[in-house]
Amino acid sequence: MAASLSSVGSGERRDESTLSPSMPPLVRQSFAHGLGEWLRRHQRMIQTTQWGVVLVYLVLVAVPAFLPLPDRTAHVWNNLTVFAQFAFWGLWWPFVLLSMVLVGRTWCGVFCPEGALTEAVSRVGLGLSVPRWIKWKGWPFVAFVCTTVYGQMLSIYQYPMPVLLILGGSTAGAMAVGALYGRNKRVWCRYLCPVNGVFGLLAKLAPVHFKVDQDAWADSQKNGDAGIRALNCAPLVPIRTMRGAADCHMCGRCSDFRGAVSYSLRSPAEEIVDVAGQTAKPWETMLIVFGLMGVAVGAFHWTASPWYVDMKEAVATWLIDHSILWPLQIEPPWWILTHYPDLNDSMTLLDGAVLLFYIFATALVLGGAISLCLAVGTLCLGGWSSARFHHLAQSLVPMAGCGVFLGLSATTVTLLKAEGITIASLSLLRGGLLLGAFLWVVWLAFAISGRETGHIIRRMGATLALAGAAGVGVASWVVMFWIW
């Protein structure tokens, strides 16, 4: 990576507009390319916007934690805690996820408060080299699972103190990493951010990206590097070899660099079908199958699940029959398990244990069923191949993202209902999203299969197997929204 980063340079360089050949005139005149250039020319305004978001974010995260908990008369318009709850869980997170599918990781590069803070701190930090343990490929999966499960244990959607602890702790971690590692870089965002993996997966579906013209880059290098403008890619993306939007923060700094980088339109299938299969990424498969389509589903399910209640009652009965009462009596502090006795909302050790079991059992059952479908699809294409298995898993990204969006938007619906607002045709909207995600998976699976074989029967077999995997995802949300 160091060699890739050095190729974009940081010394005295001439304006890239003098290089030849330049970008094709039609591309330069396109709206997409113009938007990329607008982003590049307005970096100062983007930084100002980021600091505005930082201020709002810090107020919404920190202040409600020190205010009295809202009573039944509190509303979005008259109580900061309720407003912050609605802002974070009703609007912020579900629509940030949606933005990844629409415009890539523009949120990361233009608005994200943690990204802005970690980069700012790194400018005056120690600038140490990034250690190997930070670069471990498993962090996106592990961090997502840990923050998701811990948030459920503390009831993060309902109370402000868990928000301060988890989101504030993440922000503090971002600043600490910035203070130690890199110089003008977003090391935290690249390797350790709990949602980095999720954002990267969803951005693969975006119809826009910064496209790198390898021939134009090579031609510009023949003229030497003297005078080319300095370029800092904060999220540590090797721009010259970049072929997708998964890691790019869409900040626009590299637009038209060397006359080779352009904000461009593309097919929503391009990255997953043509790029994702070039390198097998087992941890991404884990995140899709056992993270987004497993752990996340269990985390959203348990509060509505009669199975959770039945399981807890069965275990409680067994404990009482055997005179083992301490798991039912001990209520840990709020930073371990939900503990608000004044509101009659506290978890015992039994509650916490059953919660953890339910979430991870859901992940194993759903993830296992999906993995079986992926294995069948892989075999249908001509025998076992680990690379093929992981490539087929990428086709499930639309269903994985749709599920998390539906889970978060369920909180939006609940909060709106508390304000007396109902969404017309809600079931129809949810059903439409699930159907759209299912068809998207089928389309991607058929396209990926076509890269593996021209045999139509094999392609259809693999596609049907992936349809089965997507069907598991659909069923998990049908159970929550239409059965329970």
C-alpha positions in Angstrom: 0.0 0.0 0.0 2.9 2.4 0.7 4.0 2.1 -2.9 0.5 2.9 -4.1 0.2 5.9 -1.8 3.5 7.2 -2.8 2.5 7.1 -6.5 -0.1 9.8 -5.8 2.6 12.0 -4.4 2.8 14.7 -1.9 5.6 17.0 -3.2 5.8 19.9 -5.6 3.7 19.1 -8.7 2.3 20.9 -11.6 -1.4 21.4 -12.4 -2.8 18.2 -13.9 -4.8 20.2 -16.4 -1.6 20.7 -18.5 -1.2 16.9 -18.9 -2.0 15.1 -22.1 -4.1 13.3 -22.9 -6.9 15.1 -21.0 -10.2 13.5 -20.1 -12.5 13.0 -23.1 -14.6 16.2 -23.8 -17.9 14.4 -23.4 -16.9 13.1 -20.0 -15.7 16.5 -18.9 -19.0 18.0 -19.9 -21.1 15.4 -18.2 -23.0 16.2 -15.1 -21.4 13.5 -13.1 -17.9 14.7 -13.9 -18.9 18.2 -13.1 -20.2 17.1 -9.7 -16.8 15.5 -9.0 -15.0 18.7 -9.9 -17.4 20.7 -7.8 -16.5 18.6 -4.8 -12.8 19.1 -5.5 -13.1 22.8 -5.8 -15.2 23.2 -2.6 -13.1 21.3 -0.1 -13.2 24.2 2.3 -17.0 24.4 2.3 -17.1 20.6 2.8 -14.8 20.9 5.8 -17.1 23.7 7.2 -20.0 21.4 6.7 -18.3 18.6 8.5 -17.5 20.7 11.5 -21.2 21.8 11.6 -22.2 18.1 11.7 -19.6 17.5 14.4 -21.2 20.2 16.6 -24.7 18.8 16.1 -23.5 15.3 16.6 -21.7 16.1 19.9 -24.7 17.9 21.3 -27.1 15.1 20.4 -24.8 12.4 21.8 -23.6 14.1 25.0 -26.3 16.5 26.3 -29.3 14.1 26.6 -27.2 11.8 28.7 -27.2 14.4 31.5 -30.8 15.4 31.3 -33.7 13.7 33.2 -35.3 10.8 31.3 -38.3 12.0 29.4 -41.8 11.4 30.7 -44.9 10.4 28.8 -45.7 14.0 27.9 -42.3 14.5 26.1 -42.3 14.9 22.3 -39.8 15.4 19.5 -40.6 19.1 19.5 -40.3 19.8 23.2 -37.7 17.4 24.6 -34.1 17.2 23.4 -33.7 13.6 24.5 -36.7 12.4 22.4 -35.5 14.6 19.5 -32.0 13.1 19.7 -33.5 9.6 19.8 -35.6 10.3 16.7 -32.7 12.0 14.9 -30.3 9.1 15.5 -32.5 6.1 15.2 -35.4 7.4 13.2 -33.6 9.4 10.6 -29.8 9.4 10.8 -28.8 5.7 10.7 -31.5 4.3 8.3 -31.1 7.0 5.8 -27.3 7.1 6.0 -27.5 3.4 5.0 -29.8 4.2 2.2 -27.4 6.9 1.0 -24.7 4.3 0.6 -26.7 2.5 -2.1 -27.6 5.8 -3.9 -24.4 7.9 -3.8 -21.7 5.6 -2.3 -19.9 6.7 0.8 -20.5 10.4 0.3 -21.6 10.5 3.9 -18.1 9.3 5.0 -16.3 11.9 2.9 -18.5 14.9 3.2 -20.5 14.7 6.5 -19.2 12.0 8.9 -18.2 13.6 12.3 -15.9 10.7 13.3 -14.1 10.9 10.0 -13.6 14.7 10.3 -12.4 14.4 13.9 -9.9 11.5 13.4 -8.4 13.2 10.3 -8.2 16.6 12.1 -6.5 15.0 15.2 -4.1 13.1 12.9 -2.7 16.4 11.5 -1.2 17.2 14.9 -0.8 13.6 16.2 2.3 11.4 16.5 2.0 10.2 12.9 3.1 6.7 13.8 3.0 3.9 11.2 -0.1 1.8 11.3 0.6 -1.5 13.3 -0.3 -4.9 11.8 -3.0 -5.6 14.4 -5.0 -2.6 13.2 -4.9 -3.9 9.6 -6.5 -7.2 10.6 -9.2 -8.0 8.0 -11.7 -9.3 10.6 -12.3 -6.0 12.4 -15.3 -4.9 10.3 -17.1 -8.1 11.2 -16.0 -8.2 14.8 -16.7 -4.5 15.5 -20.1 -4.7 13.9 -21.2 -7.7 15.8 -19.9 -6.4 19.2 -21.4 -2.9 18.9 -24.7 -4.4 17.6 -25.0 -6.9 20.5 -23.8 -4.5 23.1 -26.2 -1.9 22.0 -29.1 -4.4 22.5 -27.9 -5.3 25.9 -28.0 -1.6 26.9 -31.3 -0.7 25.0 -29.4 1.9 23.0 -32.5 2.8 21.0 -34.4 3.8 24.1 -31.9 5.5 26.4 -29.3 8.3 26.1 -26.6 7.0 28.3 -25.9 3.9 26.1 -25.7 6.3 23.1 -23.1 8.3 24.9 -21.2 5.2 25.9 -21.2 3.4 22.5 -21.3 6.2 20.0 -19.3 8.6 22.2 -16.8 5.7 22.8 -16.5 5.1 19.1 -15.8 8.8 18.5 -13.2 8.8 21.3 -11.6 5.8 19.8 -11.5 7.5 16.4 -9.7 10.5 17.9 -7.3 8.3 19.8 -6.3 6.4 16.7 -6.0 9.7 14.8 -3.7 11.0 17.6 -1.4 8.0 17.3 -1.3 6.8 13.7 -1.1 8.4 10.2 -0.6 12.0 9.2 -3.7 13.6 7.7 -5.3 10.2 7.4 -8.4 8.4 8.5 -6.9 5.2 9.9 -9.9 4.6 12.1 -12.3 4.8 9.2 -10.2 2.5 7.0 -9.7 -0.3 9.5 -11.7 0.0 12.8 -14.9 1.9 12.3 -17.8 -0.5 13.4 -19.8 0.3 10.3 -16.9 0.5 7.8 -17.6 -3.0 6.5 -21.3 -2.4 6.1 -20.8 0.9 4.3 -18.3 -0.7 2.0 -20.7 -3.5 1.1 -23.6 -1.2 0.4 -21.5 1.3 -1.6 -20.8 -1.5 -4.1 -24.4 -1.1 -5.3 -24.1 2.6 -5.9 -24.7 3.8 -9.5 -21.8 6.3 -9.1 -18.1 6.1 -8.3 -14.8 7.7 -9.0 -13.5 5.9 -12.1 -9.8 5.6 -12.7 -8.6 5.6 -16.4 -5.4 3.4 -16.2 -4.2 4.4 -19.6 -4.6 8.1 -18.9 -2.7 7.7 -15.6 0.1 5.8 -17.3 0.4 8.5 -20.1 0.5 11.3 -17.5 3.4 9.5 -15.7 5.4 9.5 -18.9 5.6 13.3 -18.5 7.0 13.0 -15.0 5.5 14.1 -11.7 7.0 17.5 -11.4 4.3 20.1 -10.7 1.3 17.7 -10.3 -0.8 18.9 -7.4 -0.4 17.2 -4.1 -3.1 14.7 -3.2 -4.0 13.3 0.2 -6.3 10.3 0.1 -7.4 10.4 3.8 -9.0 6.9 3.8 -5.8 5.3 2.5 -7.2 4.1 -0.8 -4.6 3.2 -3.5 -6.2 5.5 -6.1 -4.3 4.3 -9.1 -5.5 0.7 -8.7 -9.0 1.6 -7.4 -11.7 -0.2 -9.3 -14.8 0.2 -7.1 -16.5 2.4 -4.5 -16.3 0.1 -1.5 -13.3 2.0 0.1 -13.7 5.4 -1.5 -15.2 8.1 0.7 -16.3 10.1 -2.4 -14.8 13.3 -1.0 -13.8 14.5 -4.5 -10.2 15.4 -3.7 -8.9 13.1 -6.4 -11.3 14.3 -9.1 -9.4 14.8 -12.4 -6.1 13.9 -10.8 -3.6 13.2 -13.6 -6.5 13.7 -16.0 -7.4 10.1 -15.0 -10.0 10.2 -12.2 -13.6 11.1 -12.9 -16.9 11.0 -11.0 -18.9 8.6 -13.3 -22.1 6.7 -13.6 -22.0 2.9 -13.7 -24.3 -0.1 -13.5 -25.3 -1.0 -10.0 -24.2 -4.5 -10.8 -20.7 -3.6 -12.0 -18.7 -3.8 -8.8 -20.2 -6.9 -7.4 -20.3 -8.9 -10.7 -17.0 -7.7 -12.3 -14.8 -6.6 -9.5 -15.8 -8.4 -6.2 -14.8 -11.8 -7.6 -11.2 -10.9 -8.3 -10.2 -11.4 -4.7 -11.9 -13.8 -2.2 -12.7 -11.9 1.0 -13.9 -14.4 3.6 -14.5 -11.8 6.3 -16.9 -9.9 3.9 -18.8 -13.1 3.5 -19.0 -13.5 7.3 -20.3 -10.0 7.6 -23.0 -10.5 4.9 -24.1 -14.0 6.0 -23.6 -14.1 9.8 -23.5 -10.4 10.5 -26.1 -8.5 8.5 -28.4 -11.5 7.8 -27.8 -13.2 11.1 -26.8 -11.1 14.2 -28.6 -8.0 13.0 -31.8 -9.9 12.4 -31.6 -11.4 15.9 -30.9 -8.0 17.4 -34.0 -6.6 15.7 -36.2 -9.6 16.4 -35.9 -10.3 20.0 -38.1 -7.5 21.4 -41.0 -8.7 19.2 -40.3 -12.4 19.4 -42.6 -14.7 21.4 -39.9 -17.3 21.1 -37.6 -15.1 23.2 -40.4 -14.8 25.9 -41.1 -18.5 25.9 -37.4 -19.4 26.2 -36.9 -17.0 29.1 -40.0 -18.3 30.9 -38.9 -22.0 30.4 -35.4 -21.3 31.8 -36.8 -19.2 34.7 -39.2 -22.1 35.6 -36.4 -24.6 35.5 -34.2 -22.3 37.7 -37.0 -21.8 40.2 -37.8 -25.5 40.4 -34.1 -26.2 41.2 -34.0 -23.3 43.7 -31.4 -21.3 41.7 -32.7 -17.8 42.1 -29.6 -15.5 41.7 -29.8 -15.3 37.9 -33.4 -13.9 38.3 -32.4 -11.5 41.1 -29.1 -9.9 40.1 -29.6 -6.8 38.0 -26.2 -5.5 36.7 -25.6 -1.7 36.3 -26.8 0.0 33.1 -23.4 -0.2 31.4 -23.6 -4.0 31.4 -27.4 -4.6 31.0 -30.4 -2.3 30.8 -31.1 -1.0 34.3 -33.7 1.7 34.9 -35.7 0.6 37.9 -37.6 3.9 38.1 -39.1 3.1 34.8 -39.6 -0.6 35.6 -37.2 -1.5 32.9 -34.3 -3.6 34.1 -32.6 -6.8 32.9 -31.5 -9.6 35.2 -28.6 -11.9 34.4 -31.2 -14.4 33.0 -32.6 -11.7 30.6 -29.1 -10.9 29.4 -28.1 -14.6 29.0 -31.2 -15.4 27.0 -30.8 -12.3 24.9 -27.3 -13.3 23.9 -28.3 -16.9 23.2 -31.3 -15.7 21.1 -29.2 -13.3 18.9 -26.4 -15.8 18.3 -28.7 -18.8 17.8 -30.6 -16.7 15.2 -27.3 -15.9 13.5 -26.2 -19.5 13.4 -29.5 -20.8 12.1 -30.0 -18.2 9.4 -26.3 -18.0 8.6 -26.1 -21.8 8.4 -29.1 -22.0 6.0 -27.7 -19.2 3.8 -24.3 -20.8 3.8 -25.8 -24.1 2.7 -27.6 -22.4 -0.2 -24.3 -20.7 -1.2 -22.5 -24.1 -1.1 -25.2 -25.6 -3.4 -24.9 -22.7 -5.8 -21.1 -23.0 -5.8 -21.3 -26.8 -6.6 -23.9 -26.1 -9.4 -21.3 -24.0 -11.2 -18.8 -26.9 -11.6 -17.5 -28.2 -8.3 -16.2 -26.6 -5.1 -14.4 -23.3 -5.3 -13.8 -21.1 -2.3 -13.4 -18.0 -4.5 -16.7 -18.8 -6.2 -18.4 -19.3 -2.9 -17.3 -15.8 -1.7 -18.2 -14.2 -5.0 -21.7 -15.6 -5.0 -22.1 -14.3 -1.4 -21.7 -10.8 -2.7 -25.0 -11.1 -4.6 -26.7 -11.1 -1.2 -25.7 -7.6 -0.4 -29.0 -6.1 -1.5 -31.0 -8.4 0.8 -28.5 -7.9 3.7 -28.8 -4.1 3.3 -32.6 -4.1 2.9 -32.9 -6.1 6.1 -30.9 -3.7 8.2 -32.8 -0.8 6.7 -36.1 -2.4 7.5 -35.0 -3.1 11.1 -33.8 0.5 11.7 -36.9 1.9 10.0 -39.0 -0.1 12.3 -37.7 2.2 15.0 -38.6 5.1 12.8 -42.2 3.8 12.6 -42.4 3.3 16.3 -41.1 6.8 17.1 -43.5 8.4 14.6 -46.4 6.4 16.0 -45.6 7.8 19.4 -46.0 11.2 17.9 -49.4 10.3 16.4 -48.1 9.8 12.9 -48.8 6.7 10.9 -47.4 5.7 7.5 -50.0 4.8 5.0 -49.5 1.4 3.2 -46.6 0.5 5.4 -47.0 -3.2 4.8 -47.0 -2.6 1.1 -43.9 -0.5 1.3 -42.0 -3.2 3.3 -43.2 -5.9 1.0 -42.1 -3.9 -2.0 -38.6 -3.4 -0.5 -38.2 -7.1 0.2 -39.4 -8.1 -3.3 -37.1 -5.6 -4.9 -34.1 -6.8 -2.8 -35.0 -10.4 -3.7 -35.1 -9.7 -7.4 -31.9 -7.8 -7.2 -30.1 -10.8 -5.6 -31.5 -13.0 -8.4 -30.2 -10.7 -11.0 -26.7 -10.4 -9.5 -26.5 -14.2 -8.9 -27.4 -14.9 -12.6 -24.8 -12.4 -13.8 -22.1 -13.8 -11.5 -22.9 -17.3 -12.6 -22.5 -16.2 -16.2 -18.9 -15.3 -15.5 -18.3 -18.8 -14.2 -20.0 -20.9 -16.9 -21.9 -20.6 -20.1 -24.0 -23.7 -19.3 -27.5 -22.4 -18.8 -28.6 -25.3 -16.6 -25.7 -24.7 -14.2 -26.4 -21.0 -14.2 -30.1 -21.6 -13.4 -29.2 -24.0 -10.6 -26.8 -21.5 -9.0 -29.3 -18.7 -9.4 -32.1 -20.8 -7.8 -29.8 -21.7 -4.9 -29.1 -18.0 -4.3 -32.8 -17.3 -4.6 -33.2 -19.7 -1.7 -30.6 -17.8 0.3 -32.4 -14.6 -0.4 -35.6 -16.3 0.5 -34.2 -17.1 4.0 -33.6 -13.3 4.4 -37.2 -12.5 3.2 -38.7 -15.1 5.6 -36.8 -13.6 8.6 -38.6 -10.3 8.0 -42.0 -11.8 7.1 -42.0 -13.5 10.4 -41.3 -10.2 12.3 -43.7 -7.9 10.3 -46.6 -10.2 9.3 -46.6 -13.2 11.7 -45.6 -12.0 15.1 
